[in-house]
């Protein structure tokens, strides 16, 4: 069955209105009376009218699409952030285009350049583990291309940022483990250069010092690719197995599940002696074995807020000069 391709002119002719009146009514303009809006909307629904996005974008010089760049869509945290972004974007009639970096700085740059060249209206992104040079992003923003950063954010670019309170989350994890009697608490984290790694490490150290515990660098292990590469994770877990630790704070979704997998496969007796607290947004954390204390980020809210800030920038009449850093609280879910 073919769909009829109705236009604003067709609606205007049927209702004996001008095309401009119909257009304003469909956009819910304050210039049009409630009665006329109701009439137009009812007829548009009756004929299943859909706006032509190509014609709209040509007229307004906007694509009504925004790009999203994350390390991995399959990551529980990032998939929930994307849900939050989409809930705002679709409500504002923007489509989303999602790209993955798999922690590669080169792939990240290619994704950014592709989305920019395809005339997306703006970009939401979390930096890759390899990213160190962000000058090309700053150049794009200087040209007026809106970018909002979330979760993994650059320190040097003036931009909107939406992050979790990583420092507090790290502190809460260590505080909980110390209260459980742990005295040698290890820390498994991602790439050294990532903002989340730095902030969670700071919270970890604050927690140790608050309980009079030693900060031992031998108990801090980095995974450059955040658990994405199994071999790297296995090596780090083996190094930790050679140390004396009775608790561990893990700094990410992939690292948390990866640590459990390797420990259960190779050190099934040792893992029973270690208390575990980790950042994870898994919806099935209650069936992890052994059970862990989860530090959960408000991922959906983060996505919503980042999308709101980006669309505000896109639709603003003037370029943004004041930028906001939104810090959202984490939640500790203690195991029962």
C-alpha angles and dihedrals in degrees: 000000000000121000119232111241101223120185136202087257090058091053091046092052093048093049096037092240133127118263090239091056091050091047092052092046091053089051090050091240118186087228092072124074121246090241093055092045090052091050094049095044092049092052092044090053091047093056093037092241116192124187116244104243094196093054090045094050093048092050096046097032091235130114095208089224131112129197127230122198121189134156096245131358092205090064108108093226097049094045089056092048089052090051088055092048093049093049089061099034097052091045087058093045095253122137120217130223115199126204132180127215100189084216092298118138090201093053090046091055092047090051092050092048092048094050092046093049090050090059099246108173096233146336139245114197148168112204121247122246091250097050115117103139111067097161092108089057090050089051091053092049090050087058089057099263108144117229127175118191124210136185097347104044136174119247097211107048120087100231144120112281130191115193142155121249091262096168092055091045091054092046092049091051094052092042090054093048092047091051087054088059101262114150102171106051119180126202125216113191146159133255115335094233098055116106091227091054092052095046096046091046089053090052090048092054092045089053093051093048092047088059096041093250125148120258100224114184089202088069094056113086127182128209107196092203098039097241095312090119113057095204093056092049093048091052093051093048089050090052090051090049089063091059130074109250133145100186137031136199112204121201106211150024098254092042093051096052092039093052091051092049095051094043093049091049098045110015105031093151095044094051090061088063096052126083111216132206120171147163107256136145094192113143091214098051089126091069096051113123114250096023116246138201106249127214104204126199122211090245098164091049090047090055093047094050093046091050092048092052092048095049090047088056093046093050097041117111092221133041115266117257100168116062130195132217109206114200115195123196123250124221128223113216106196117210115248 
